[in-house]
Amino acid sequence: MKIEIQGQDAVTATEELLSIVRKEGLEGSYQILEEVERGEVNTTIATIAASVVIASGMVNIAEQIYQWKERYFQTKSEPRIEKVLIVAPNGKRLLLKDATLEQIQEILKD
């Protein structure tokens, strides 16, 4: 599974997400893909995280990802992250912003 995160807080958000995955006994890593915009105040960063999800931990991980998503997208002051895209090994994609728990569980099964 790969997850792309874009926004000012992409690195922090990615580290939090990988912390969730590691608590479930799985491994994951990330790299910064690019700085999309350069400016004195606003720098948009894209990261990509890769992790393996096994079926036995899928439901709990899906719930944790859903809660993580809610924290980041509910911030009203400014967009901390702009976009989160999950890509399953079979190529199926899910934008996380308006995704339901069931949709997250479904893509993790793929």
N, C-alpha and C positions, 0 to 999 in steps of 0.2 A: 504494500500500500504506500502511496506517496501523497503527501499533503503539501500544497503550496499555500503560503500565507503572505499577503501583501499588506503593507502599511507601515506607519511610523514605528509601531511597537511589534513589528514582525518577529524580531529576534527574541524578545521577551516572551511573546505569545508562543513561539515555537519551543522555547525552553520549558515553559509551563506544560505544554502539551506532551512533550517527551517525558517529563517528570511523571505525568499521569500514566503513560504507557509503561514506564520502568517500574512503577509501583505494582503493576500487574505481572511483573516478571518477564516482560518482553524488552527487547533492545530496539533502539532507534537512534538515528543521528540526523544532523542537518548541515546544510551549507548555505551561505548567502549567495544567491544567484546574481543579483545585480542591484545597483542603486538606480532606480528609475528616474528620479528627479534629483537634481542638486540645487540646494538653496540654503540660505543662512539659517532659516528656521525650520522649514519642512523638508525632510528627506524621506522619500518612500523607499522602503527596502522590501525585496522579495526573498523569501527563504523557501527551501524545499526540504521536507522531512521525510525520511523513509523508515518504515517499520513493518514488522510482520505481525499479523493478528491471527491467533489460533482460535479455533471455534469455541473452545471451552471458556475463554475469557471475553468473547465477543460482546455479550450482553452488557457486562459491567463496563467494558471499555467504551461502548456506544453511549451509555449513560454518562460516563465521565466526560466524553467529548462533547455531548449535548450541553452539560452544565458549563463546561469551559467556554463553549460558543456563546451561551447566554450571557456570561460575564463580559465577554469582549464586545459583543454587538449591542448590549444594553447601555453602554457608556454614552451619555448624552453630550458631554462637554465637547468632545471632538472625536472624530473617527480614529480610534487607536489601531484598528486593523481595517483594511478596506475590503479584502476578499480572502476567502479560504476555500480552496478547491481540493476535494479528496478524489484521488484517481485509484481505482481498484486495479489489481494485476491484469484483469481482462479488458481494461481500457474504459470501463464505465466510470462516469464522472458525476460528482455531486457538489453543487455550490452550497456551502454550509449556512449562509446567512439566514435563510428562511426554512431550512431543513427541519423536519420533525425527527423525533427519536426513532421512529420506525424506519424512516428513510436512511438514517445513519446506520442502524442495525442491518438493513438490507445491503448497503454497499460494503459493509465490513464482511458480510457473508460471501460476497462475490470474490 
